[in-house]
Amino acid sequence: MFRRYLTVAVLIGAVCLLCGCSGFQNSLFECSMSMEHRLSKLQEKSVQAGGLTFSYLERSGPGETIVLLHGFGADKDNWVRFVRHLPKEYRVIAIDLPGHGSTTQDPQATYTIDYLTQGFADAVQALNLDRFHLAGNSMGGFVSALYSTGNPDHVLSLCLIDPAGAASPQPSDIQLAIDRGENPLVPKSREDFDTLMAYGFHDRPFIPWPINNVLADRYIERSAFNEKMWNDIHFHWKDVVPYLGSLQMPVFLIWGDKDRVLHVSSVSVYQRHIPQVETVILKDCGHVPMLELPKITAGHYTGFLEKCSQEPRASSQGTCPDSDR
């Protein structure tokens, strides 16, 4: 009897595979992501803040807290493998920013960078986070920098990973595409999604079937809303540079030297305006180092945190103030 059921199950699975059953692909995707979460000891949770439901991943730890923010169109899962290589004593929280991932999408809201930053601030308050290390990639780096300037007493240290917000001395490949009237950051077909991946990665990590298909379909499904958010951000664009000089906490800048989304020449802008910034440029790496080189990126970040913790505990520029998490 058991063999008969097993045979039927195998046949059903084979039919689903051959037919490209979307429900079956989504189930495999969810199982795969659940396994990734477990391997990184991350649990998915949610919190109500500012009229929104924020989704986040959390890994418990007895020490200080690290908060992670993703880029435009991405979500909290961008950090899963990166978290696996962070020391176990750190508590880690990766948050879906407003309109992203599983956090509330509000079609009536205007998704300016200030709106996203305020949404993050609301989530921080709802989670009762007092003092924490903050790291953000791309748009998440922009949000992280703005939040840190307005809330310096909350941020122990700031890590900017290929951050958005500053005009680069040399235009990136995506900037040139946008100037031509294209927008690779909002894919509307699987072909567009593959193009986005080519822009995002220098050496694209292996993404097994059906994860690539499911990710592509989810980007396509969200394309209209993502386009709205993109237009909102750019219509109300603000420059991060005037805020950089106000950063009083230790700042760590990581950039992939082959970034096609935000050109590596941007490093000089941050170095000019943040005198105490520590910088690492990753060789043969694209726009999302925590995905492309998670172990190496986490290693550099861990080294920065260790040096920060060895410095005198004070609130002066370039040192980490006291923390209780």
matplotlib code that plots the C-alpha trace (Angstrom):
import matplotlib.pyplot as plt

x = [0.0, 2.8, 4.6, 1.4, 1.0, 4.7, 4.4, 1.3, 3.1, 6.1, 3.9, 2.0, 5.3, 6.7, 3.5, 3.8, 7.4, 6.7, 3.8, 5.6, 2.8, 3.0, 1.5, 4.0, 6.9, 5.7, 5.5, 9.1, 10.1, 8.5, 10.1, 13.5, 13.2, 12.0, 15.1, 17.3, 15.7, 16.2, 19.9, 20.4, 18.3, 15.9, 12.2, 9.7, 7.7, 5.6, 4.8, 2.2, 3.7, 2.5, -0.6, 1.5, 2.2, 6.0, 7.4, 10.8, 13.2, 14.9, 17.7, 18.0, 21.3, 22.5, 24.6, 24.0, 21.4, 22.2, 19.4, 19.6, 17.8, 17.4, 17.4, 14.7, 12.4, 14.1, 13.2, 14.5, 15.5, 18.5, 20.3, 19.6, 23.0, 24.9, 23.4, 24.7, 28.2, 27.7, 28.8, 26.1, 26.2, 24.5, 20.8, 19.9, 16.7, 16.1, 13.1, 10.9, 10.7, 7.3, 5.8, 8.4, 8.4, 5.5, 5.2, 2.0, 1.6, -0.3, -1.3, -2.4, 1.0, 3.7, 6.9, 9.5, 12.8, 11.6, 8.4, 10.5, 12.8, 9.9, 8.3, 11.5, 11.7, 8.1, 9.1, 12.2, 10.0, 7.4, 10.2, 11.5, 15.0, 17.1, 20.6, 21.7, 24.1, 22.5, 23.5, 21.7, 22.3, 21.4, 18.2, 18.4, 21.7, 20.1, 17.4, 20.0, 22.1, 19.1, 17.8, 21.2, 21.5, 18.1, 18.5, 22.2, 21.6, 20.0, 22.7, 25.9, 27.5, 26.5, 27.4, 26.6, 26.8, 26.7, 24.4, 22.1, 21.6, 24.7, 25.4, 28.5, 31.3, 31.1, 27.6, 26.7, 25.4, 21.9, 22.1, 22.9, 20.0, 17.7, 19.0, 17.9, 14.4, 14.8, 14.3, 15.9, 15.0, 11.3, 11.2, 7.9, 8.9, 11.2, 13.6, 13.6, 14.2, 17.3, 18.5, 18.1, 20.1, 22.8, 23.0, 22.9, 25.6, 29.1, 29.2, 25.6, 25.1, 23.5, 19.8, 18.2, 14.9, 12.2, 13.4, 14.5, 11.1, 9.2, 11.3, 10.9, 7.1, 6.9, 8.8, 6.5, 3.4, 4.7, 5.9, 3.1, 3.5, 7.3, 7.0, 4.8, 7.4, 10.2, 8.4, 7.6, 11.2, 12.6, 10.0, 10.7, 14.5, 16.8, 20.6, 22.1, 25.4, 24.3, 23.5, 26.7, 28.7, 26.3, 27.1, 28.9, 29.0, 31.6, 30.8, 31.8, 31.5, 31.5, 31.3, 31.6, 34.2, 32.0, 28.8, 26.7, 23.8, 25.7, 29.2, 32.1, 33.4, 30.7, 33.2, 35.1, 32.0, 31.4, 35.1, 35.1, 32.0, 32.5, 36.1, 36.0, 34.6, 36.4, 36.1, 36.4, 36.1, 35.4, 37.1, 35.0, 31.7, 28.5, 25.8, 24.7, 27.8, 25.8, 24.2, 27.1, 29.8, 28.0, 30.8, 33.4, 31.1, 30.1, 33.7, 34.6, 31.6, 32.4, 35.9, 34.5, 32.1, 35.0, 37.1, 34.2, 33.6, 37.2, 37.1, 36.3, 32.6, 31.6, 29.2, 32.0, 32.6, 34.0, 33.3, 30.5, 28.3, 27.1, 24.5, 22.2, 21.6]
y = [0.0, 2.4, 1.7, 2.4, 5.8, 6.6, 5.7, 8.0, 10.8, 10.5, 10.5, 13.6, 15.3, 14.3, 15.7, 18.9, 19.2, 18.5, 20.9, 23.6, 23.7, 27.2, 26.0, 23.2, 25.6, 28.0, 25.2, 24.2, 27.8, 28.2, 24.9, 26.1, 29.5, 27.9, 25.7, 28.7, 30.5, 27.5, 27.2, 30.8, 30.4, 33.1, 33.3, 35.3, 37.7, 40.8, 44.0, 46.8, 50.3, 53.6, 52.0, 49.3, 45.7, 45.2, 41.7, 40.9, 38.0, 37.7, 35.6, 35.7, 36.4, 37.6, 40.5, 43.7, 44.0, 44.3, 45.7, 45.0, 46.9, 45.7, 47.7, 48.8, 46.0, 43.5, 42.1, 40.8, 37.5, 39.2, 38.9, 35.2, 33.8, 36.8, 36.4, 32.8, 34.1, 36.7, 35.8, 34.0, 36.4, 39.1, 39.4, 40.1, 41.7, 42.0, 44.2, 44.5, 48.3, 49.8, 48.5, 45.7, 42.0, 41.1, 44.6, 46.5, 48.0, 51.2, 52.5, 55.8, 56.5, 58.5, 56.4, 59.1, 58.2, 60.2, 58.1, 54.9, 56.3, 57.3, 53.9, 52.3, 54.6, 53.6, 49.9, 50.6, 52.1, 49.3, 46.7, 48.6, 48.8, 51.2, 51.1, 48.9, 48.5, 49.4, 48.1, 48.8, 47.9, 50.3, 52.1, 50.5, 52.2, 55.6, 55.0, 53.9, 57.1, 59.3, 57.5, 57.7, 61.4, 62.0, 59.4, 59.2, 58.1, 54.9, 53.9, 52.3, 51.9, 52.3, 50.0, 51.2, 48.5, 50.0, 52.7, 54.8, 58.6, 60.2, 61.0, 59.0, 60.8, 58.1, 57.0, 53.3, 51.0, 51.3, 55.1, 55.1, 52.8, 55.1, 58.0, 56.1, 55.8, 52.2, 51.0, 47.6, 47.9, 47.2, 44.0, 43.2, 39.8, 36.9, 38.3, 41.6, 39.8, 38.0, 41.4, 42.8, 39.9, 40.6, 44.2, 43.2, 40.5, 40.3, 36.6, 35.5, 32.9, 29.6, 29.9, 26.4, 25.7, 26.7, 29.5, 31.7, 31.2, 32.0, 35.1, 36.3, 35.9, 37.7, 40.6, 40.7, 40.5, 43.5, 45.5, 48.1, 48.8, 48.8, 51.3, 53.5, 53.4, 54.1, 57.1, 58.5, 58.2, 59.9, 62.6, 63.6, 62.9, 64.2, 64.1, 62.2, 64.2, 67.1, 64.6, 62.6, 65.1, 64.7, 61.0, 60.8, 57.1, 54.7, 54.2, 51.3, 51.5, 48.3, 48.5, 45.9, 47.1, 45.7, 47.3, 48.1, 49.7, 52.3, 52.9, 52.3, 55.8, 56.9, 55.7, 59.0, 61.0, 59.2, 59.4, 63.1, 63.8, 61.2, 61.8, 58.8, 56.3, 52.9, 51.5, 48.0, 47.6, 44.0, 42.6, 41.0, 41.8, 43.5, 45.5, 43.1, 41.7, 40.1, 37.9, 37.4, 37.1, 36.5, 34.9, 37.5, 40.4, 39.2, 38.7, 42.3, 43.5, 41.3, 42.7, 46.3, 45.4, 43.9, 47.0, 49.2, 47.2, 47.6, 51.4, 53.5, 53.5, 57.1, 59.1, 61.1, 61.0, 57.7, 55.6, 53.4, 54.6, 52.4, 49.8, 47.4, 45.2]
z = [0.0, 0.9, -2.3, -4.3, -2.6, -3.1, -6.8, -7.2, -5.4, -7.7, -10.7, -9.6, -8.9, -12.3, -14.0, -12.1, -13.1, -16.8, -16.8, -15.0, -12.4, -10.8, -7.5, -7.3, -8.1, -5.4, -2.9, -3.6, -3.4, 0.0, 1.3, 0.0, 1.7, 5.0, 4.9, 4.3, 7.2, 9.5, 8.5, 9.4, 12.6, 11.4, 12.3, 10.3, 12.5, 12.1, 14.0, 13.6, 13.3, 11.8, 10.3, 8.5, 9.1, 9.0, 8.2, 9.5, 10.1, 13.5, 14.9, 18.7, 20.4, 23.8, 22.6, 20.6, 17.9, 14.1, 11.9, 8.1, 5.3, 1.7, -1.5, -3.9, -5.1, -2.9, 0.6, 3.9, 2.3, 0.7, 4.0, 4.9, 3.8, 5.0, 8.5, 8.6, 8.8, 11.5, 15.1, 17.0, 19.9, 17.8, 17.7, 14.0, 12.5, 8.8, 8.0, 4.9, 4.2, 3.4, 0.2, -0.1, 0.6, 2.9, 4.5, 3.7, 0.2, 0.4, -3.1, -1.6, 0.0, -1.7, -1.4, -1.0, 0.7, 3.7, 3.8, 3.8, 6.5, 8.7, 8.2, 9.3, 12.3, 13.3, 13.1, 15.3, 17.9, 17.7, 18.1, 21.2, 19.7, 21.8, 20.4, 17.5, 14.6, 11.3, 7.8, 4.5, 0.9, -2.0, -1.2, 2.3, 2.6, 1.8, 4.4, 6.9, 6.4, 6.7, 9.8, 11.4, 11.0, 12.6, 15.3, 16.2, 19.8, 18.5, 16.0, 17.4, 14.0, 10.4, 7.5, 3.9, 1.3, -2.3, -0.9, -3.1, -2.7, -4.0, -7.7, -8.9, -10.7, -13.3, -14.4, -13.9, -16.7, -15.2, -15.0, -18.7, -19.4, -17.4, -19.4, -22.5, -21.2, -19.9, -16.3, -15.7, -12.0, -12.7, -14.7, -16.5, -18.1, -17.3, -19.9, -18.0, -14.8, -16.3, -17.4, -13.9, -12.5, -15.0, -13.8, -10.1, -10.1, -11.5, -10.9, -10.5, -7.8, -8.8, -8.4, -8.8, -10.6, -9.7, -7.5, -10.4, -12.1, -8.9, -8.2, -11.7, -11.6, -8.2, -9.6, -12.6, -10.4, -8.4, -11.4, -11.4, -7.7, -7.9, -10.8, -8.7, -5.8, -8.3, -9.7, -6.3, -5.1, -8.2, -8.5, -4.9, -5.1, -2.5, -2.3, 0.6, 0.5, 2.7, 5.5, 5.4, 7.4, 10.3, 10.8, 14.2, 14.7, 13.1, 9.4, 7.3, 3.5, 1.4, -2.4, -5.2, -7.8, -10.7, -9.5, -12.6, -10.6, -8.6, -9.9, -7.6, -8.2, -5.7, -3.0, -3.4, -2.6, 0.7, 1.6, 1.0, 3.2, 6.0, 7.2, 9.6, 7.1, 6.8, 3.3, 1.7, -2.1, -3.0, -6.1, -8.8, -7.0, -8.1, -6.5, -3.7, -2.0, 0.8, -1.9, -4.2, -1.6, 1.7, 3.7, 2.6, 3.1, 6.5, 7.4, 6.6, 8.5, 11.6, 11.6, 11.6, 14.5, 16.5, 16.1, 17.0, 20.2, 21.2, 21.0, 24.0, 24.8, 24.3, 22.2, 20.5, 16.8, 15.5, 18.6, 19.6, 22.5, 25.3, 24.3, 26.1, 23.1]

ax = plt.figure().add_subplot(projection="3d")
ax.plot(x, y, z, "-o")
ax.set_aspect("equal")
plt.show()
